[in-house]
Amino acid sequence: KQAKKYLKPIKGNAEKRLPVPNESFNVVVASEIIEHLLHPENLLKETERVLVKGGYAIITMPNTASIQMRLSLLLWGRCPTLNYAQNKNHIRFYDLSDIKYLIQKPQLRIEKVRGGGFLSFSKVNFPAYIPIPRLIRVIGGDLFPQISRGLIIVLRKV
């Protein structure tokens, strides 16, 4: 009930046209969506359309250049996040340079890039659990987003 005072969830298809007018939102969050889309450029086009000038978009996705994926491929020849048997839903894979290339929109500018899950090894993304202190994971994500498990991209509409 509290969230409904501040948030306006919209049900729609971001690869097509969302059922809202232009410049409707101050903030758009697309968390762990872009890797599931056949046409991710349409998500960015819609984000650009529905954001007000000066508005922000936060987009998150798995990072295929992460240490976890690199070690999984090196040591076991496979990674649960990449290989089909364990991963049936991801159809696109990104690293930081891929997403920077994709986000070449005239009105969207990258404000900040962070890494999530730096050195976070669990059964979801790595065949073995390795405990790493949270402080190291947080600071590492800020310093080394390009090799973190996930990417957090903050965009601003100019």
C-alpha positions as CSV (number, residue, x, y, z in Angstrom):
1,K,0.0,0.0,0.0
2,Q,2.8,2.4,0.8
3,A,4.6,1.7,-2.5
4,K,1.5,2.6,-4.5
5,K,1.7,6.1,-3.2
6,Y,5.1,6.6,-4.9
7,L,5.4,4.0,-7.7
8,K,3.3,3.5,-10.8
9,P,3.8,0.0,-12.1
10,I,3.0,-0.5,-15.7
11,K,2.2,-3.8,-17.4
12,G,3.3,-3.8,-21.1
13,N,5.9,-5.0,-23.6
14,A,9.0,-2.9,-23.6
15,E,10.0,-4.4,-27.0
16,K,6.9,-2.8,-28.5
17,R,5.2,0.4,-27.2
18,L,4.4,0.8,-23.6
19,P,0.8,2.0,-22.9
20,V,1.9,5.5,-21.6
21,P,2.4,8.9,-23.2
22,N,5.8,10.4,-24.0
23,E,7.8,11.8,-21.1
24,S,5.6,10.2,-18.4
25,F,8.3,9.1,-15.9
26,N,11.1,10.6,-13.8
27,V,12.7,7.1,-13.3
28,V,12.6,3.9,-15.3
29,V,14.0,0.7,-13.9
30,A,14.7,-2.3,-16.2
31,S,16.3,-4.8,-13.8
32,E,17.5,-8.1,-15.3
33,I,15.3,-7.7,-18.4
34,I,17.5,-6.7,-21.3
35,E,19.2,-10.1,-21.6
36,H,15.8,-11.7,-22.2
37,L,14.8,-9.6,-25.2
38,L,15.2,-10.3,-28.8
39,H,15.3,-6.6,-29.6
40,P,17.0,-4.8,-26.7
41,E,17.3,-1.6,-28.7
42,N,13.5,-1.3,-28.5
43,L,13.7,-1.3,-24.7
44,L,16.2,1.6,-24.9
45,K,14.0,3.5,-27.5
46,E,11.0,3.1,-25.2
47,T,13.0,4.2,-22.2
48,E,14.1,7.3,-24.0
49,R,10.5,8.0,-25.1
50,V,8.8,7.7,-21.7
51,L,11.5,9.5,-19.6
52,V,11.1,13.2,-18.9
53,K,14.1,15.4,-19.7
54,G,16.6,15.0,-16.8
55,G,15.0,11.7,-15.9
56,Y,17.0,8.6,-15.0
57,A,17.0,5.0,-16.1
58,I,18.6,2.2,-14.2
59,I,19.3,-0.9,-16.2
60,T,20.9,-4.0,-14.7
61,M,22.1,-7.2,-16.4
62,P,24.5,-10.2,-16.0
63,N,28.0,-9.5,-17.1
64,T,29.6,-12.2,-19.3
65,A,33.1,-10.8,-18.7
66,S,32.8,-11.4,-14.9
67,I,35.5,-13.2,-13.0
68,Q,33.0,-16.0,-12.1
69,M,32.2,-16.7,-15.8
70,R,35.8,-16.6,-16.9
71,L,36.9,-19.0,-14.1
72,S,33.9,-21.3,-14.8
73,L,34.8,-21.5,-18.4
74,L,38.5,-22.0,-17.7
75,L,38.2,-24.6,-15.0
76,W,35.0,-26.5,-16.0
77,G,34.4,-25.5,-19.6
78,R,30.9,-24.2,-18.8
79,C,29.0,-21.7,-16.7
80,P,25.5,-22.0,-15.3
81,T,24.6,-18.5,-16.5
82,L,25.7,-19.1,-20.1
83,N,25.0,-22.7,-20.9
84,Y,21.6,-23.8,-22.1
85,A,20.8,-26.8,-20.0
86,Q,20.9,-24.7,-16.8
87,N,20.0,-21.4,-18.5
88,K,16.9,-21.5,-20.7
89,N,15.8,-17.9,-20.4
90,H,18.8,-15.6,-21.3
91,I,19.0,-15.0,-25.0
92,R,21.4,-12.1,-25.1
93,F,24.7,-11.8,-23.3
94,Y,26.5,-8.5,-22.5
95,D,29.8,-7.2,-21.1
96,L,30.4,-3.5,-20.4
97,S,31.6,-2.7,-23.9
98,D,28.6,-4.3,-25.5
99,I,26.1,-2.4,-23.4
100,K,28.0,0.9,-24.0
101,Y,27.8,0.2,-27.7
102,L,24.0,-0.6,-27.4
103,I,23.3,2.6,-25.4
104,Q,24.3,5.0,-28.1
105,K,21.1,7.0,-28.0
106,P,21.1,10.7,-28.8
107,Q,19.2,11.6,-25.6
108,L,20.5,9.0,-23.1
109,R,23.8,9.5,-21.4
110,I,25.6,7.1,-19.1
111,E,25.9,8.8,-15.7
112,K,27.4,5.9,-13.7
113,V,28.4,2.3,-14.1
114,R,28.6,0.0,-11.1
115,G,29.3,-3.7,-10.7
116,G,27.2,-6.0,-8.6
117,G,28.3,-9.2,-7.1
118,F,32.1,-8.6,-7.5
119,L,33.8,-11.8,-6.5
120,S,30.4,-13.3,-5.5
121,F,30.7,-17.0,-6.0
122,S,27.5,-19.1,-5.5
123,K,25.9,-22.1,-7.0
124,V,23.8,-19.8,-9.3
125,N,26.8,-18.5,-11.2
126,F,29.7,-20.8,-10.2
127,P,30.0,-24.5,-9.5
128,A,31.3,-23.9,-5.9
129,Y,30.6,-21.4,-3.1
130,I,33.5,-19.2,-2.1
131,P,32.8,-16.8,0.8
132,I,34.0,-13.2,0.2
133,P,33.3,-10.4,2.7
134,R,30.5,-8.0,1.6
135,L,32.8,-4.9,1.9
136,I,35.2,-6.4,-0.7
137,R,32.2,-7.2,-3.0
138,V,30.8,-3.7,-2.8
139,I,34.1,-1.8,-3.2
140,G,35.2,-4.1,-5.9
141,G,32.0,-3.5,-7.8
142,D,32.6,0.3,-7.7
143,L,36.3,-0.1,-8.8
144,F,36.0,-3.0,-11.2
145,P,32.5,-3.1,-12.8
146,Q,33.8,-4.6,-16.0
147,I,34.7,-7.9,-14.2
148,S,31.8,-7.9,-11.7
149,R,29.0,-10.5,-11.9
150,G,26.4,-8.0,-12.8
151,L,26.3,-4.5,-14.4
152,I,24.3,-1.6,-13.0
153,I,24.0,1.2,-15.6
154,V,22.5,4.6,-14.6
155,L,21.4,6.7,-17.6
156,R,20.1,10.2,-17.8
157,K,17.9,11.7,-20.5
158,V,19.4,15.0,-21.7
